[in-house]
């Protein structure tokens, strides 16, 4: 296991007022990189994902690993505790509904008065503007921002199969937080950053906005395009294999084409002169892909993948998410972390999709129980065990184990 002190964000104190996906995802990035991320949750059940049935518990383990949990009544005495915590924090993350934290008297404008170096990240439905108070969710952002239209069809917009807007907004927000930390090193001042779900979706389709504005043509979904035409590639699509599977092949250069032909051996159709150049393959795209389909159909998926891999031709087998926990590259490269689940089972869940020569990110602790670290954090703030017991009795705080127990040396 890597030395926690060697992680790049070790020493940073982060408070996360996060729930469901976006806020926890932002906190996870900082926690995995070594920051002390304290998840501040309601005494009335905490992050609502904790109350969701079945497999949602596994998602909670993924997004909340390497964090601590403190349960507070932010509508009562717990608000003062939060302000004490925030006075010594480097970063606060929140993705509550618009205006909710401000209405509690706990927003950036209040906290920055006593902690001017604080960097506050709000992940909201919209960036400041006419729609900023409107509720927005991942799937809604995909619809409103054009992404679902491009993914589906004209009559049936389809959301992406993952919470890419929540996670994307979190990632862009953390990029801004890290930039703000650099500015703070120079100025000593913090700042308030807002990341928007809607604007994240719009940014994801910016390439299509540019294409439409350049061509003055109406946007059309990917499903209505011939695969590959959007990129100008002659071979860029799925092909059926002999065992009922499919494999995606992308041939984008003469070198790719030459190696592809060598890998699959002499074939009268593939060897036609009209396919020998990029221009010829593009001009005769339909016939070319018919010929390739016939060649690939003579091989199983694994056989075709082996030949393509050996020839360094871009390809991808189609995989389901349930197959990725046993995928050879992910396992061999150490990209999967064995993660305990609440039901006693364990899963293989991914690290952040980056690799550094200077540090490694591990599972230092699994997602915390609600209030698991309340006592420790209050002791760090200077509260006595008897103070903590009194707060617990008044339901100002919540702890995983009930009333606090005096510790050795206190």
C-alpha positions in Angstrom: 0.0 0.0 0.0 1.3 3.5 -0.9 2.4 5.8 1.8 -0.5 8.2 2.5 1.9 11.1 3.2 3.3 10.7 -0.3 0.0 11.3 -2.0 -0.1 14.8 -3.6 -3.1 16.2 -1.7 -2.1 14.9 1.8 -2.6 17.6 4.3 -5.6 19.3 2.6 -8.8 19.4 4.6 -12.0 19.0 2.7 -15.6 19.1 3.8 -18.1 17.5 1.5 -21.8 18.4 1.7 -22.4 15.9 -1.1 -25.2 13.4 -2.0 -26.0 10.9 -4.6 -23.3 11.2 -7.4 -21.9 14.7 -8.3 -20.7 15.9 -4.9 -19.4 12.5 -3.8 -17.6 12.0 -7.1 -15.8 15.4 -6.6 -14.9 14.4 -3.1 -13.7 11.0 -4.2 -11.2 12.5 -6.6 -9.6 14.6 -3.7 -9.8 11.7 -1.2 -8.2 9.2 -3.6 -5.3 11.7 -4.0 -4.8 12.0 -0.3 -6.9 14.8 1.0 -8.7 14.4 4.3 -12.3 14.4 3.0 -14.9 14.6 5.7 -18.4 13.8 4.5 -20.8 16.0 6.4 -24.2 14.3 6.5 -27.6 14.8 8.1 -28.3 13.0 11.4 -31.5 11.9 9.7 -30.1 9.2 7.5 -27.2 11.0 5.7 -26.6 10.8 2.0 -29.9 9.5 0.6 -28.1 6.8 -1.4 -27.6 5.1 2.0 -31.3 4.5 2.1 -31.6 3.2 -1.4 -32.1 -0.5 -1.9 -30.0 -3.2 -3.5 -27.0 -2.4 -5.7 -27.0 1.4 -4.9 -25.1 0.4 -1.8 -22.2 -0.7 -4.0 -22.2 2.7 -5.8 -22.0 4.3 -2.4 -18.9 2.3 -1.7 -17.3 3.4 -4.9 -18.0 7.1 -4.6 -17.2 7.5 -0.9 -14.1 5.4 -0.3 -11.2 7.0 1.5 -13.5 9.5 3.3 -14.6 10.1 6.9 -18.2 10.7 7.9 -19.6 13.3 10.4 -23.4 13.4 11.1 -24.7 16.9 12.1 -28.0 18.6 12.5 -27.3 21.5 10.3 -30.7 23.1 11.1 -29.8 23.2 14.8 -26.6 23.1 16.9 -24.8 21.2 14.2 -24.6 24.3 12.2 -22.1 25.9 14.7 -20.0 22.7 14.5 -19.9 22.9 10.8 -18.8 26.5 10.9 -16.0 25.5 13.2 -14.9 22.8 10.9 -15.1 25.1 7.9 -13.0 27.7 9.6 -10.0 25.4 9.3 -10.9 23.7 5.9 -9.1 24.2 2.6 -12.0 23.2 0.4 -15.8 22.8 0.7 -17.8 20.8 -1.9 -21.6 20.9 -2.0 -24.2 19.8 -4.5 -27.4 20.5 -2.5 -30.3 22.1 -4.3 -30.0 25.7 -5.3 -29.9 28.1 -2.3 -30.2 25.3 0.3 -26.8 25.9 2.0 -27.3 29.6 2.0 -30.7 29.3 3.6 -29.0 27.5 6.4 -26.6 30.4 6.9 -23.7 28.2 6.0 -22.8 29.3 2.5 -19.6 30.7 1.0 -20.4 34.3 1.8 -20.6 33.4 5.5 -17.8 30.9 5.8 -15.3 33.0 3.8 -15.6 35.8 6.3 -13.7 33.8 8.9 -11.7 31.7 6.3 -10.8 33.9 3.4 -8.5 31.3 1.9 -11.4 28.8 1.6 -12.1 27.3 -1.9 -15.8 26.5 -2.2 -17.1 24.3 -5.1 -20.8 24.2 -5.8 -22.1 21.7 -8.3 -25.4 23.0 -9.6 -27.9 22.4 -12.4 -26.9 25.6 -14.1 -24.1 28.2 -14.0 -25.2 31.6 -12.8 -27.7 33.1 -15.2 -31.5 33.2 -16.0 -32.0 29.4 -15.3 -29.7 29.1 -12.3 -32.4 28.4 -9.8 -34.1 25.7 -11.9 -33.7 22.1 -10.7 -31.6 19.9 -13.0 -30.4 16.3 -13.0 -28.0 14.3 -15.0 -30.5 12.8 -17.4 -32.3 16.1 -17.8 -29.0 17.8 -18.6 -28.4 15.2 -21.3 -31.8 16.0 -22.8 -31.6 19.7 -22.6 -27.9 19.9 -23.6 -28.2 18.0 -26.9 -26.3 14.9 -25.8 -29.4 12.5 -25.6 -30.4 13.7 -29.1 -27.0 12.8 -30.5 -26.9 9.5 -28.7 -30.4 8.4 -29.7 -32.6 9.0 -32.7 -34.7 12.0 -33.9 -37.8 10.5 -32.3 -36.2 8.7 -29.3 -33.4 10.7 -27.5 -31.4 8.3 -25.3 -29.3 9.1 -22.2 -25.8 7.7 -22.0 -25.5 4.5 -20.0 -23.6 6.2 -17.1 -23.9 9.3 -15.0 -21.5 11.1 -17.2 -22.8 14.6 -16.6 -22.7 14.3 -12.8 -19.2 12.8 -12.9 -18.1 15.2 -15.7 -19.2 18.3 -13.8 -17.5 17.0 -10.7 -14.2 16.5 -12.6 -14.3 19.9 -14.2 -15.1 21.4 -10.9 -12.1 19.7 -9.3 -9.9 21.0 -12.1 -11.0 24.5 -11.2 -10.4 23.8 -7.5 -6.8 22.7 -8.2 -6.2 25.8 -10.2 -7.7 27.9 -7.4 -5.3 26.2 -4.9 -2.4 27.4 -7.2 -3.8 31.0 -7.2 -4.2 30.8 -3.4 -0.5 30.0 -3.1 0.2 33.3 -4.7 -2.6 35.5 -3.3 -3.7 33.9 -0.1 -7.3 34.3 -1.2 -9.8 31.5 -1.9 -12.8 31.7 -4.2 -16.2 30.3 -5.0 -16.4 28.0 -8.0 -19.6 26.8 -9.7 -19.8 23.7 -12.0 -23.0 23.3 -14.0 -24.6 20.1 -15.1 -26.3 21.7 -18.1 -23.2 23.4 -19.2 -21.2 20.2 -18.9 -23.7 18.5 -21.3 -23.4 21.4 -23.7 -19.6 21.2 -23.6 -19.7 17.5 -24.4 -21.6 18.3 -27.7 -19.5 21.3 -28.5 -17.9 19.4 -31.5 -21.4 19.1 -32.9 -22.2 22.7 -32.3 -19.1 23.6 -34.2 -19.9 21.3 -37.1 -23.5 22.6 -37.3 -22.4 26.2 -37.2 -19.7 25.7 -39.8 -21.9 23.8 -42.2 -25.2 25.6 -41.5 -26.8 22.2 -41.5 -29.3 20.8 -38.9 -27.7 18.3 -36.4 -28.6 14.7 -36.9 -28.1 11.9 -34.3 -25.2 9.5 -34.6 -27.6 6.6 -35.1 -28.8 8.1 -38.5 -25.2 8.5 -39.8 -23.2 5.8 -41.5 -20.7 4.9 -38.9 -17.4 6.6 -39.6 -18.7 9.3 -41.9 -18.6 11.9 -39.2 -14.8 11.4 -39.0 -14.2 10.8 -42.7 -12.8 7.3 -42.1 -13.5 4.5 -44.5 -13.6 1.8 -41.9 -15.0 2.8 -38.5 -17.8 0.5 -37.4 -19.0 -2.7 -35.8 -18.6 -6.1 -37.6 -20.3 -9.4 -36.7 -18.1 -12.4 -35.8 -18.8 -16.1 -36.4 -19.7 -16.8 -32.8 -22.5 -14.2 -32.6 -20.4 -11.4 -31.1 -19.4 -8.1 -32.5 -16.1 -6.2 -32.8 -15.5 -2.5 -33.6 -12.7 -1.8 -36.1 -11.2 1.6 -37.0 -8.9 1.8 -40.0 -7.7 5.4 -40.3 -4.5 5.2 -42.4 -2.8 3.4 -45.2 -0.5 1.7 -42.6 -3.6 0.4 -40.7 -5.0 -0.9 -44.0 -1.8 -2.6 -45.0 -1.4 -4.4 -41.6 -5.1 -5.4 -41.6 -4.7 -7.1 -45.0 -1.5 -8.9 -43.9 -3.2 -10.1 -40.7 -6.2 -11.6 -42.4 -4.3 -13.0 -45.4 -4.8 -12.8 -49.1 -8.4 -12.1 -50.1 -9.5 -11.2 -53.6 -12.0 -8.6 -52.4 -9.6 -6.8 -50.0 -6.8 -6.8 -52.6 -8.8 -4.8 -55.1 -6.8 -1.9 -56.5 -9.6 0.6 -55.7 -9.1 -0.1 -51.9 -5.3 0.5 -52.0 -5.4 4.2 -51.1 -7.3 6.2 -48.4 -9.1 8.2 -51.1 -10.2 5.0 -52.9 -11.4 3.3 -49.7 -13.4 6.4 -48.8 -14.9 6.6 -52.2 -15.9 2.9 -52.1 -16.7 2.7 -48.5 -19.9 0.7 -48.8 -18.3 -2.1 -50.9 -15.2 -2.0 -48.7 -17.1 -2.6 -45.5 -19.1 -5.4 -47.2 -15.9 -7.1 -48.1 -14.5 -6.6 -44.5 -17.7 -8.0 -43.1 -17.3 -11.2 -45.0 -13.7 -11.6 -43.8 -14.5 -10.9 -40.1 -17.5 -13.2 -40.2 -15.1 -16.2 -40.8 -13.5 -15.6 -37.4 -14.7 -15.8 -33.8 -14.4 -12.6 -31.8 -11.3 -13.8 -29.9 -9.7 -14.9 -33.2 -10.3 -11.5 -34.9 -9.2 -9.6 -31.7 -6.0 -11.6 -31.6 -5.1 -10.9 -35.3 -6.0 -7.2 -34.9 -4.0 -6.8 -31.7 -0.9 -8.5 -33.2 -1.2 -6.2 -36.3 -1.7 -3.0 -34.2 -4.9 -2.2 -35.9 -7.4 -0.2 -33.8 -10.2 -2.4 -32.5 -12.5 -2.9 -29.6 -14.6 -5.9 -28.5 -18.0 -5.1 -27.2 -18.1 -5.7 -23.4 -20.8 -5.4 -20.8 -20.0 -3.7 -17.5 -20.4 -7.0 -15.6 -17.4 -8.4 -17.7 -15.0 -5.7 -16.7 -14.1 -6.9 -13.3 -12.3 -9.9 -14.9 -10.8 -8.0 -17.9 -7.2 -8.9 -18.4 -5.7 -5.4 -18.9 -7.5 -3.9 -15.9 -6.4 -6.7 -13.6 -2.8 -6.9 -14.8 -2.3 -3.1 -14.7 -3.6 -2.8 -11.1 -6.5 -0.6 -12.1 -9.0 -2.5 -10.0 -9.4 -2.2 -6.2 -10.9 -5.0 -4.2 -13.7 -3.3 -2.4 -15.9 -4.6 0.4 -19.6 -4.4 0.0 -22.1 -4.1 2.9 -23.5 -7.6 2.2 -20.1 -9.2 3.0 -19.1 -9.7 -0.6 -16.3 -7.9 -2.4 -16.1 -6.3 -5.8 -13.4 -5.1 -8.2 -13.9 -1.4 -8.7 -11.8 1.0 -10.7 -9.3 3.6 -9.5 -9.3 7.0 -11.0 -8.4 6.7 -14.7 -4.9 8.2 -14.3 -1.4 6.9 -13.5 1.5 8.8 -12.0 5.2 8.0 -11.6 5.1 9.8 -8.3 2.2 8.3 -6.4 -0.3 5.5 -6.4 -3.9 5.7 -5.3 -5.2 2.8 -3.1 -8.2 1.9 -1.1 -7.1 3.3 2.3 -10.5 2.9 3.8 -13.9 1.8 2.6 -16.9 4.1 2.6 -17.7 5.1 6.2 -20.8 4.3 8.2 -23.0 7.3 8.9 -21.3 9.4 11.6 -18.4 6.9 11.9 -15.9 9.7 12.5 -18.1 12.3 14.3 -16.4 11.7 17.7 -12.9 11.8 16.3 -13.5 15.0 14.4 -15.1 16.7 17.4 -12.2 15.7 19.6 -9.9 17.2 17.0 -11.9 20.4 17.3 -11.3 20.4 21.0 -14.6 19.1 22.3 -14.5 16.9 25.4 -16.0 13.5 25.6 -18.7 14.8 27.9 -19.5 17.7 25.5 -19.8 15.1 22.7 -22.1 12.9 24.8 -24.4 15.9 25.5 -24.5 16.8 21.8 -25.4 13.2 21.0 -28.3 13.2 23.5 -29.6 16.5 22.0 -29.4 14.9 18.5 -27.2 17.8 17.4 -24.8 15.1 16.1 -25.0 11.4 15.1 -22.4 8.7 15.7 -22.1 5.3 14.3 -21.7 3.8 17.8 -24.0 6.0 19.9 -22.7 8.1 22.7 -18.9 8.8 22.7 -16.6 6.9 24.9 -13.7 8.6 26.7 -10.4 7.9 25.1 -7.0 7.1 26.7 -5.2 10.3 27.6 -8.3 12.5 27.5 
